[in-house]
Amino acid sequence: MQKIPSGPGETQGHPDGPRSYLRTMSKKKPTRVGLSWGDPHGIGSECILKAFADERLFEDLLPVVYGHAETLRQQAAQFDVRIDIRDVEDAADAKPGALYCVDIAPALLEPDWGQPHPSAGEFARLSLEAAVKDLASTKVDVLVTAPINKDTIQSGQFKFPGHTEYLADKAGVDDVLMILASDSLRVGVVTGHVALKDVASTLSKERIVKYGTLLHESLGRDFGVATPRIAVLGLNPHAGDNGLIGEEEKTIILPAVRAMQEAGMKVSGPFGADGFFGSGDYRHFDGVLAMYHDQGLVPFKSLSFGQGVNFTAGLPIVRTSPDHGTAFDIAGKGEAEGHSLRAACWMAADIRNHRREHREMTADPLKVSPPKGRDRDRF
């Protein structure tokens, strides 16, 4: 088993939870947050309302929801949320101090709570497309996506497994990495949404190096970690036990770890996942690279559920989302919480600020800079 580095990495996130994102933003202009509604039969709108029920958020965030303003007002009353909701035709006209909504539907929504339906999927698609359009035209600065139903959103206009693949296609980017992040843990997944039976055959030294490098770059650019420390997990139980329970660690994963080390990255592993998380060793690292979806997301959600954020690294824009799905089982019952969506908004603004700082620190001083205030995080 790999030796654990002595001591934590250069940063371990924000010590006081999601609210600490507020303190990193100083007194600059509020970040304009574009929020897609998600599936209207799920908990997305309730999470948005409860996330912004705390008026202090408006000091640093200017939220614009894409959906239907009067429906949002009626749902605020239904869920007993007191919040100032204002109509706006053009997101560029939104002013600080309220929750704005751009109507993408001509009439009130009447959600069939908890029920999947193609019409709900179509509404979710239209909301997402409207938010992305405004992001591309700089009317909003970052994108936060509420949960969709990946089945009902499928149509002739949307043929993607989810938000990540849709946005990668829009940006013309081949390689993106799903990172689940909280204040104490950041996990990237090498194989993403791949069936478990196909994971081993999907892994390769090159793939691990590619996504390990993406994680390393994102920790520096997006999270402000000066010298990231990354832990790489094994594939098999006990990281293969030196080949007794599988050869992938010896033939694929360890060579990938060595290649990243030779490239100057502080990478350790492979580690057996159960002992790594169970012992708390993850606290010594700034990022963890898991081999498959549940290997990384089960411990992450066990440790951070409700406070975690899904971030898509590798995109030219900043996109985050809460760490949960549509939660049809509690939709419309007033039981949903806004913590994770609130954290997603904070993190999106924080990442945008880190990117600006990173550009300034790494810029060529002899190169002419773009006009002040122009954001390069665009499609």
N, C-alpha and C positions, 0 to 999 in steps of 0.2 A: 504494500500500500504506500502511496506517495506521502511524503512528510508534509505536514501542514506548516505554512509559513508562520513565523512567530510574530503575532500582532496583526491588527487589522490593516486594510488597505488605506490609501491616502484619504478617502472619504467613505463614509458609511451611510450616505443619504442624509435626510433631515431628521434631527434627533427627536423632534416633538410631533412627528406625524404629519399628515397632509397640510395642516394649517401652517407649518413652517415654510411652505412654498411662498406664502404671502410675504414673509419677511425678506425673501431674496429679491423681490421685485422693486424695492425702493419706491420713489415717487414718480416714476415714468408714466407716460400715457397708458391707460388701461389696455390690456391685450384684448383684441376683438376675437371672441371665441364663436365660431360657427358650429351649431349643434344640430345634427340630423336627428329626426324624431325617433327613428327606429320603427319597429313593428307597432302599429297603433293598438294592437290587441294585447301587447305585453306591458311591461312596467316602465318602459323608457320615459314616457312623459311624466309619470309620477316621480321618477328619480330626478328628472330635470327640475321639476318644481321644488322638491325637497332640498336639492343641492343648493339652489339659489334663495331659499327661504332666509338664509343668513345674509342680511343686508351688507355686512362688511365685505362680502365678495365683490360688490360693485365698486369698491375703491380701486381694485386692480384688474378686474375682469369686466368686459362689456359683452354680455352674451346675446347672441342672435339665434333663435330657434327657427327651423324651417318646417312649417306645418300648418296650423290654423289657430289664430289668436283667440277667437271666441271659444273654441273648444278647450284651449288651454285654460282660459278663465273659468269655465264651468268645471273642469277637472280640479282646479285649485280649490274651488268651493267644496267639491266632493271629498277631496282629501284633507280639507281643513288647513290649507296652506295660504297664509297671507303674503301676497307678493304683488308688486306693481308690474302688470303685463301690458305692454304697449304694442299697437300695430305699427308696422313700418313697411312701406312698399319696396324701398331700396335699403339694403343693409348698410350702405355707406352713410345713410342719414341717421343711424342710431346714435344716441348720445349716452354718456355714462349715467348710471343711477337706476336702471330698470332692466327687466327682462323683455327683450324685443322679440317679435315673431313676424316672419315673412309668410304670408299665406300662399300655400301651393295648392290648396283645394278650395273650390268655390262655396262649399257648404259645410255645416257642422258635421263633425265626425260622431258617429254613434258606435263606439267600440263594442264588439262582441268579445268581451274580455276572456282571455285564455284560449281563444279558438283560432287555430291557423286558417287563413283564407287567402286566396290569390289577390283579392282587392286590398288586403292589408299589406301584402308584399309589394304591390304596385305603389301604394302610398309611401312605403319605406324607400323604394327606389327613387321616386320623384323627390323626396326630401333630401336624400343623399346627393342626387345629381344637382339640385339647387345649391346645396351647401358647397359642393366641390366647384361649381361654376363661380360662385362668389369668392372662394378661396383663390382660384386661378386669376381672378381679376382684382385681387388685393382688397376686396371689400371687407374680408375678415382675415385674421392673421394665422389662425390655427384651426384645426378641425377636430371635434370630439364627436364620436359616433355612438349613439345609443344602440342597444342590441337589435339585431334583425333575426327573422326566422330564415335560415339559409335555404329552406325548401320553397317556401311560398314566394320569395323574392325572385326566383328563377323565371325568366321570360325571354322573349326574343331580344330584349334590350339589356338583359343582365344574365350572363352565363358564366358566373364566377362562383367558386366555393364560398367566398365571403368578402368582407371589406378589403382585406389585405391584397388579395389578388386583383380586385377591381382597381384599387388605387395604384398598384404597381403597373397595371396596363395603361392607366391614364397618364402615368408619369414616364412610360417607356423604359421602366427599370426591370431588369431580369432578376436581380438578387435582392431580396428583402428578408429581414429577420424579425420574427415575433419575439418581443421581449416583454415578460411580465415583471413589473417593477413595483416595489414598495420602498419604504424608508430603510428597510433592513435587508432586502434581498432583490436581486435582479437575475432573471433566468431567461436564457435564450434556448431555442429548440432547433436542433440540426435538421430533423426530418419533418417538422411541422405536422400538417394534416395528412399523414400517411398511415394506412392500415398497419396494425401491429405486425401482421404476418409478412409485411413487405419491408419492415424497417431495416433488418440486417442486410438485405440485398441492395437497399438504397444507400447505405453508408459507404463512404470511401474516404481515403486520406484527403483527397482534394476537396471533397464536400465539407469535411470537418474544418479544414484550414480556411476555406472560404467563409464559413459562417463564424468561425472563431475570430477571424480578422474583422468581420463586420461588427461583432460584439465589442471587440477591442476599440475599434474606431468610434463606435457609438458611445461607449463609456467616456471617452475623452471629449468628443465633440458635443454630445447631447446631455451628458450628466456631469461634466466638469471634473472628471477624475483624472488627475495629472498623469499617474502611472498605474493603469489598471492591473489588478491581480485577478486572474481568471482561473477557475477550477473547471476541469473537464471530467464529466462522469463517464463511467464505463457503460457497456451495453448489457453485459451478463451479470448474474448474481455474484457479489463479492468481486466485481471487476474481473471476472473470469478465473480467479484463483490460479494465476500463472498458467493458464491454458487448460486447466482441469474442467472448467465449465464453459468452454467456448474460446475460440481463437481470435475473435475480433479485436480484443484489447491489444494483443501482441502484434497482429498483422496490420491493423488499420488505425486504431485510436492512438496508441503510443507513438507510432511514426508521425502522426499528425501533430501531436503535442510537441515532439522534438523539432518538427519543422517550424512551428510557431515560435518556439524558444530561440531557434537559430535566426529567426527574423527579428529578434529583439523584444518579443512580448514576454511578460511575466505570466507564464501559463504552467499549471501543475495538473497532474493526473496521469492516468485515469483513476477515479475514486469510485468505490462501491457506493451507490446512491443511498442505501438504507442507513449505513453507518455515517455517511457524510452529513445527512440532514439530522439524523437522530442524535448525534453527538453535539450538534451545534457548530460543526466545523465551517459551515457556510458563512458564519459571521466573520471569518478571516479573509473573505474575498469580496471584491467589488462586483463580480459577475460570475454566473455559473452557466456552463454550456452543457445542456442535457442532450441525450441522443434521440429521444422520442418524446412525444407529446405528454403522456401521463407521467413519465419519469420526472419531468420538470414541473408540470402544473399541479399534480396532486400535492406534493409538499408545499409548493408556493401557496396554493389556496388554503391549505391547512394552517399555514402560518400567517397568512395575510388577507384572507378572504374578507371582502367588504372595504378594505383599504387599498387593495392592489389596483394596478393600472396596466392595461395592455397598450404597448407602444410599438409602432412599426418602424424599425430601424432600416436605413437604406433608402428611404424616400427623400425627395428634395423638399417636401413639405412636412409639417409636424402634424401627426395624427395620433390621437390616443382614444381609448374607450374604457369603460368600466370592466372589471374582471368577472362579470357575470353575464348570463344570457337573458332571454326574454321573460323567464320565470312565469310562464303561463299559469302555473298552479296558484300563484298569489295575485295575479293581475286583477286590478280593479277593486281589491279588498282593502286598500290603504295600508298594507303591511310592508311595502317596499321601503328601502332606505336610500338616501341620496349620497352616502359617504363615498362610495367608489367613483361615482360620476363626478362628484366635487373634486376628489383627488385627481381624476383625469384632467379636469380643467386646470387645476393648479399646475400639474406636471407639464401639460402642453405649453403653458406660458413660461414655465421655468426652463424647459428645453429650448424654446425659442430664444430666451435670453442667453443661455449657455452657448448656443450656436453663434450668436452675435459676438460674444466675448471671444470665442474660439477663432472666429474669422479675424478679429482685430489682433489677436496675439500671433496668428500665423500669417498675416498679410505681408506681402512684399512692400516695404515702405516706399519704394520707388515707383510702384504701380499706381496709376490714377484710380482713386476710389469712386464708386457710384455716388450719385447725389445723396446727401444725408437723409435718412429716414426710409430709403428704399430697401425693402426686404427681399433678399435673394431666395428665400425658402418658398419657391413657387414651382408649379408644373412647367 
